Amino acid sequence: MMITALVVALLGCVLIMVIGGRFLLAPRVAMAGFGVPEDSLRALTNIKGVRDITSGVVPLVVLGVAGSHAFGWALVAAALTPVGDAVIVRTNGGRLAHALGIHAATALVLVAAGLVLALV
């Protein structure tokens, strides 16, 4: 039973990464597959809001269940999000200062704090 649950969970992780990749590579198809019109700004901001809430909850669950060592590694992994956000800002006409001052700085803080927790 445990192996089956692990396989299903790992498959879910891979599939959600594929879905995320589809949003980057084929946004119109992804929005249609999500079930909303491709030009729905409100849908995109809701998606971002839910993603950000989840990005805060998941590491806290890791901390509560597995402790500060695992929490540190979760923070390092979570740094992918603000790195991606910085790239999105720059490739969509946003200012370099905004990409670096908000998103890259957030990634740096997550990596620094995460490594301290993971390696100490």
N, C-alpha and C positions, 0 to 999 in steps of 0.2 A: 504494500500500500504506500509506504514512504517513497519508494523509488518511482512509482507511478505519479505521485503528487509532485515530486521533484522534476520529472520529465515534463509534465504538463506546465509547471511554473516556468521552467527554462524555455519551453516553447513559447509561452506567453511573452516572456521577455524579448525573445528574438522577433516575434511577430509585431510587437509594439514598436520596436526599433525600425522594422520594415515600413510600418505605417508612418512613422516619423520621417523616414527617408522619402516616402512618397509625397509628403507635404512639402519637402524641399525641392524634389525633382519634378513633380507633376502636380502643382498646387490646385489646378482646376479639377482634375480627376479626384484628388484627395478631398477637396471640399464637397464634391458631389457624393463621394463615398461616405463622408461624414454625415451627410444628410441635410446640408444647408446650401443656400445659393452661394456661388463662388465669389460674389461681390459683397457679401454680408460682413461689414465692418464689425457690427455688434457680435456676430458669431465668433469672429477672430479674437475680439477683446475678451469674450467669455472664455474661449479656449485658453488664452494666455492667463487669465485669472485663475482658472482651475489648475493649470500647470504650475503656476507659482505657489499656490496653496499646497499642492501636492509636494512640490520641491522643498517646502519647509516641514511638512508633516513626516515624510518618509525618513529623513535623517534623525528626527526626534524619536521615532519608533525604534530605529537602530540603536540609538543611545540608550533608550529605556530597556531594550531587550538584550542587547549584546555588549553594552558598555562603551567606554570612551575610545578604546582602540579601534573597534569596528566603526564607531561614529566618525573617527578621523578619516578612515578610508572612504566612508560614504561622502564626507565633505569634499575630499579630493575628486571623487567621481562626479559629484554635483557641480564642480567647477566647469564642466563641459557646457552647462547651460549658459552662464554669462559669457563664456568665450564665444559660443555660437551667437549670442545676442549682440556682441560687439561686431562680429562679422556681418550680421544682418544690418546693423545700423550703418556700417560703412558701405555695404553694397547696395543700399537703398537710399542713398543721398544724405545720410546723417553725418553730423560733424564728427571729426576725429576726436575732439575734446570730449564729446559725449560718449563715444565708444570706449575711450580709454578711462575717462574720469568716473564713469559709472560702472560699465560692464566689465572691463578688464580689471579695474580695481577690485570689484567684487570677486572675480575669479582668483585674483592674487591673495586676497584675504582668506578665501575658502581653502586654497591650497596650503597656505602658510599655517593656518590654524589646524587644518586636517593633518598635515605632516607632523606637527608637534604632538597632537593627540595620538596619532598612529604609531609614531616611532619612539615615544617616551614611555 
